[in-house]
């Protein structure tokens, strides 16, 4: 995983969890694939504590780059341990607070409409003309996709057919709107859409495990509530929320 990424910071989604207003809200920068589950966890946590949680979603690499450049946040949750390790080495995360929150699986999805060309195994991908993946330089799902396709000796055959998107939810959208014939996303992303179907799950061992580590930023202005939110995500209630969205709770 490169320490520096040559891309402009893209707009990210801002959500404010409902609940009581609080003088010191915490800001959570999290992987795009966590949009729904962290949004719900923020709501539940805010309702029970009175602490508002502002959530910022995007590609893990883009969010990490923003933190390097001084963007204010309290918690970082990545879809790839490499970005947490990189920020930790730079002294930007308190690695004593780091923990794995959940796990996921990498799948290939196609539009839900009937297709004349059935895709049931990775080798069948060579029959497609356009496949969406996240940009491997900044999007963990794209990085895992590159690992898997390389391991399966398919990357050289597919590289010219790849449409690289800004994050995993953008990949999902490209498949939903049939701008591509299929794409690589997480199993939990596929669950959010009735417009795609899972063609196959990439074999175990073809890519690094899809882990979601989180940690408090060293420069957090609200370290206690930030750590409290991480602890909530690690608690039985937090794990149940992850499981309800299809994640494998840590």
N, C-alpha and C positions, 0 to 999 in steps of 0.2 A: 504494500500500500504506500503510495508516494506521500512524502511529507508535505509537499506543496502541490497544489492543483491549479492548473491554468484555466480557470473559468470564472465568469462574473457571478456575483452573488445573485441568485434568482429570487423572485418574490416567494415568500412562504406564507402558509395559511395561519392566521391568528384566530384563536378561539378563546373566549373567556368563560370559564366554568361558572354556571349560575350558583347562587348561594349568597350568603351574607357578605357584605363589603368588608374589607379589612385594610388597615393602614399599610401593611407590608405584603402585597401579593408576591408570589414567587413565579418565576418564569421558567418553563421547561422547554428545552429544545430537543425534539425527538424525531426519529426516523419517520418518513412518510407512511410506512406500513403500519405504524402505531396510531394513526390518526383517530380511529374509532375507539380503540381500547383505552388509550390515554385520555381521550376526551371524556369518556365515561368515568374513568378512575378519578380524574380531576373534579368532576361533578360530585361524585360520592364523597371524596375527601373534603371538598369545600363545604358540602352540606353538613358534615359531621364535625368539622373543626372551625368553621367560619373563616378559613384562610382561602382567599381566591387564588386560583392557579391559572396563569396565562400560558397557553400552549402554542408553540411555534413548530410547524412541521415542514420537512423538506428532506432532500437527499442527505444522508449522514455526512458525506464528505463536504457538501456545501455548508452545512451547519457547523462542522468542525472548523472549516476555513473562516467562517464568520467569527467564531470564538477566538481564533488566532488573531483576527484583526480587531478584536476588542468589543465585539457585540456583547451587550450585557445579558446574562442569563444566570440561573441558579443551579439548574440540573441539566445534564446532557445524557440522552439515552440514544445509543447507536444501534444499528442493525449489523454491526461488524466490530469485533473486539479491537481490530487494528486501529481504528480512529480514537478509541478511548486510550489505548496504550500510547499513541502518538501524542495526544494532548497531555497525558500524564507525564511523559518524558520532558515536555516543555514546561512543566510546572503549572499547567492551566487547570488541571483537575486534581482533586484530593483523592488519590488512589486508595486511601484508607477507607473511603466510603464506597468504593466500587463493588458492584455485585452483578451477577447474571440474573435478570428478571424473568426471562422466558426464552423459548426456542420456537423455531418455525421450520417449514419444509419448502423446498423449491419445486415448483410445478410449471408445466407448460400448458397454456390455455389457448383455446381457439374460440371464435364466435359461436354462440349457442345455436345459431341457425344450422340446419343440416348442411353438411359439406360432402361433396362428391369424393373428396380425397380424405380418407380416414387417417388420422395421425394417432398412433397408439404407442409408438416407441421412438426413442431418440433418432435412430437411423432414418426414419421416415421424414425427418425435417429437411433432408436434402431435396425433397419434392416441392418445397414451398419457395415462393419468390420473395417474400418480405416478412421478416421476423423482428419483433420489437424486444429490446432488452434495455435495462438501465445502463447509462454510460459507466463502464467499468472503473473509470478514473474517480468517480465521485459517488456512485450508487452501489451499495453493497450487493443488492440483488443482481446487478449487472456483473459485478466482480465474481460472484458465485456462479453466474451463468457462464462466464468465460472459463472459469476453472472446470466446470462440468463438461462443457463442449470440447475443451482441450483434452481432458481426461478420456473422453469418448471418441477422440480422433475426428471430431466434426468441425472444430473451429476453422481450419483452413478451407473447408468446403462451404461454410456458411458466412464467412466474414464479410463478403461483399453484399450479402442479402440483409444484413443487420441494420435496423433503424434504432439509433441510440436515443433514449429519452432522458428527461431531466430527473425523474424519480420513478419508483415502482408503480405509483398510482397513475402516472402519465402513460406507462406501458399498458396498464389495464384499460385506460381510456382508448388507446389506439386500437386495441383488440375489440372493445365494445362497439366502436364506431366502424369497424371493419376496414380501417385504413391499412391494416396489416392482416396477414393470414393467421397469425398467432404470436404469442409473446411469453416471456419468462417472468413469472411473478411468484409471490409466496402463496402458500395454500390459504392463508387467512385473507389475502386480497381477493382470491377467487370466490370465497364465501360471501363477499359483500355484493356480488353482482349476479343478476339473473341473466345477463347478456353474454356470459362466457361459460364455457365448460372446461373441466380439467381433462386434458388428453392423456397426460401421464405425469407421474412424479419422478424426478431425477433420482437415479440410484444412490443409495447411501454410500458414502465414500468417494463419490465423484466430485465433491466440493467440500470445503470446510463446513463444519456445523454452523447453522444459522442461529447465532446467539444474540441476545439483546442485553448488553451490559449498560448499566447506568452509574453515574457518579455525580457528586456535588462539585461545582466549579470552585477552584481555589479563591477566585475573586468574588464569590457570591456575597451579596450584601445581606442575605438572609439565610445563613448556613443552617441554623437550627430548624426552621420550618422546611427548608430544602431537604435536609436529612430525614426529617419526619415524613415527608412525602415519599421518599425512596423506601423508607421502612414500611410505610403503608402498602406500597406496591409489592413488597416482599412478604407481607403478612398473609394469613389464610384468606382474608377478604380480598386482598389485592390479587392473589393467585387465582381466586375464583372468578374474578373479573376477566383476567387473561384467558382462562379456560373457556369462559362463555363466548369469547370471540374467536375461538379455535386455536389459540396458542397452546403450546405445551408449557405449562407453568414450571418455573424452576424449583 
